[in-house]
């Protein structure tokens, strides 16, 4: 029975990793879109600012520097979230592969009550 319990623990772990991947991917894409919109606003702001203000006004230069730093930080953060999300996806795929094999082995020797649970888990894993 410990074999079945370890598979259930692995299945919950896989489900947690898959959920984390989805959340991180959505968050990374949202941050990337916000950073992209920020860059568009920044470019629009630069087009509306006169060249002499950009050249001689320290306030305008500080504003440009601040905008650039924040937008670069947002862009780097969003790319980092997407990279972390892809590593979580790879980890989830590895867990799913090992879990599919274990569940298929367990399916052959399971009684009717556990068979439906195992088949449901296999369907959820995409097997």
C-alpha positions, 0 to 999 in steps of 0.5 A: 500500500505504500507504493500506492501512497507514494504514487498519490504523493507524486501525483499531488506534487505533479499537480502542484508543479503544473499549477505553479507553471500555469500561474508563473506563465500567466504572471510572466506574460502579464508583466511582459505585456505591461512592460511593452505598454510601458515602453510604448508610453515611454517612446510616446513621451520621448517624442513629445519632449523637445530635443532641447529639453532632453539635452539641457534639462537635468529634470528631463534627463533624470526622468528618462533615466528613471523610466528606462531603469524601471522598464528594463527591470520590468522586462528582466523580471518578466523574462525571468518569470517566463524562464522559471515557468519553463523550468517548472514545465520541464520538471512537471513533464519529468514527473508526469513521465515517471508517474505514468509508468508507475500508474500503468504498472499499478493499474494492472494489479489494482482492484476495481475501486482503485482502477477508476482512480488510477484511470482518472489520474492517467487521463489527467496526466494525458496518458 
